[in-house]
Amino acid sequence: MFEQRIQQHFIESADLKFQSAQSLSRPISEAAQAAVACVTGGGKVLACGNGGSAADAQHFAAEFVGRYERERPELAALALTTDSSILTAIANDYDFTSIFSKQVRALGQPGDILLAISTSGNSANVLAAIEAAHEKDMVVIGLSGRQGGKFAQALRDTDIHICVPHERTARIQEVHLLVLHCICDAVDAQLLGDQEPTP
């Protein structure tokens, strides 16, 4: 009944990934190099986002702390989306816009990275986290979609903006996951050597 509709999802997703491969490969490579410099220098990656982007932040942190596809030493990463006591206390005592920025100010150090994820590029609490990261002399890797939204103005020249050229949230999120896997793979290749992972 829904076969044609389902197939169209696959086709649209595959087309976007193919179209994005060339335009996004350079900023993804720059993000991976920044991540390697961060973790080998004793720094950490703080990741944040809302909804599906929160899940992506947690997914990324899990693959850094645990592993991606190859065994390697643990890499320091923390999703700012997971501590319900912190999130609810800040949202209740201050406002929801502050839930990530206060954590960045508490935990971030110069040399750390903020991985800021927002499909629209307009999430107020993620933008506040970017501002806090700049106050802490952190590099920001911003994942967005559409035309980049407010990320385009919030990010500095020293930051890295990976903007998926599509309007649909689901398609943007699908490419964001691929981007994060590419970063993890490139980090592993840099740290462990450029060989094919064991299945």
Buried (B, 14 or more C-beta within 10 A) or exposed (E): EEEEEEEEEEEBBEEBBEBBEEEBEEBBBBBBBBBBBBBEEEBBBBBBBBBBBBBBBBBBBEBBBEBBBBEEEEBBBBBBBEBEEBBEEBBEEEEBBBBBBBBBBEEBEEBBBBBBBBBBBBBBBBBBBBEBBBEBEBBBBBBBBBEBBBBEEBBEEEBBBBBBBBEBBEBBBBBBBBBBBBBBBBBBBBBEEEEEEEE
